[in-house]
């Protein structure tokens, strides 16, 4: 019983510290921002993180001379690249 209480208190402390840290970061950014537009830009950049994308040069691969496996791999890589560009 004591272990359950101890673990639950540790989880509560962890969550409290986590949310306090996030709130403190927002407050500091609000104090530093010159106006509301700049504050909105900071929040937007925090939400959207850049993704790594592979650079595929379409002119580097002659599609007409490929065998089936290589062609399928090329199409798969191209489709993955398009999905990454669409992003959330």
Wavefront OBJ file of the C-alpha trace (Angstrom):
o trace
v 0.000 0.000 0.000
v 2.836 2.362 0.842
v 4.447 1.713 -2.558
v 1.258 2.695 -4.384
v 0.993 5.944 -2.442
v 4.666 6.721 -3.039
v 4.434 6.059 -6.764
v 1.253 8.096 -7.122
v 2.846 11.039 -5.284
v 5.935 10.843 -7.495
v 3.740 10.839 -10.606
v 1.815 13.835 -9.273
v 5.055 15.743 -8.587
v 6.411 14.868 -12.021
v 3.255 16.084 -13.786
v 3.171 19.262 -11.724
v 6.791 20.063 -12.583
v 6.223 19.277 -16.250
v 3.238 21.612 -16.574
v 4.929 24.330 -14.513
v 7.941 24.224 -16.847
v 5.729 24.548 -19.927
v 3.771 27.436 -18.392
v 6.988 29.195 -17.353
v 8.327 28.918 -20.913
v 5.143 30.463 -22.316
v 5.304 33.293 -19.789
v 8.928 34.099 -20.630
v 8.126 34.098 -24.359
v 5.156 36.401 -23.735
v 7.369 38.813 -21.817
v 10.042 38.787 -24.528
v 7.634 39.197 -27.471
v 7.204 42.749 -28.734
v 3.594 42.324 -29.808
v 0.849 39.724 -30.153
v 1.833 38.822 -33.717
v 5.347 37.895 -32.620
v 3.907 35.843 -29.763
v 1.644 34.025 -32.228
v 4.628 33.326 -34.466
v 6.496 31.805 -31.515
v 3.555 29.528 -30.723
v 3.239 28.496 -34.371
v 6.908 27.601 -34.663
v 6.647 25.593 -31.437
v 3.774 23.514 -32.877
v 5.328 22.754 -36.254
v 8.709 21.112 -36.135
v 10.688 20.634 -39.332
v 10.892 17.122 -40.721
v 13.856 15.585 -42.430
v 13.181 14.843 -46.066
v 15.180 12.904 -48.560
v 16.180 14.826 -51.628
v 15.387 12.817 -54.740
v 16.572 14.221 -58.030
v 14.045 13.157 -60.690
v 16.480 13.657 -63.538
v 19.150 11.426 -61.931
v 17.190 8.161 -62.325
v 16.293 7.033 -65.851
v 12.980 5.305 -65.126
v 12.694 3.658 -68.529
v 15.779 1.438 -68.052
v 15.018 0.054 -64.580
v 14.095 -3.500 -63.638
v 10.920 -4.157 -61.630
v 12.458 -4.179 -58.132
v 14.421 -0.980 -58.666
v 11.415 0.732 -60.238
v 9.173 -0.252 -57.297
v 11.792 1.029 -54.834
v 12.051 4.326 -56.735
v 8.263 4.781 -56.711
v 8.097 3.937 -52.995
v 10.845 6.458 -52.157
v 9.125 9.130 -54.258
v 5.770 8.542 -52.536
v 7.376 8.687 -49.082
v 8.955 11.996 -50.006
v 5.583 13.421 -51.086
v 3.961 12.281 -47.826
v 6.704 14.016 -45.826
v 6.247 17.246 -47.803
v 2.493 17.243 -47.053
v 3.159 17.190 -43.305
v 0.699 17.995 -40.532
l 1 2 3 4 5 6 7 8 9 10 11 12 13 14 15 16 17 18 19 20 21 22 23 24 25 26 27 28 29 30 31 32 33 34 35 36 37 38 39 40 41 42 43 44 45 46 47 48 49 50 51 52 53 54 55 56 57 58 59 60 61 62 63 64 65 66 67 68 69 70 71 72 73 74 75 76 77 78 79 80 81 82 83 84 85 86 87 88
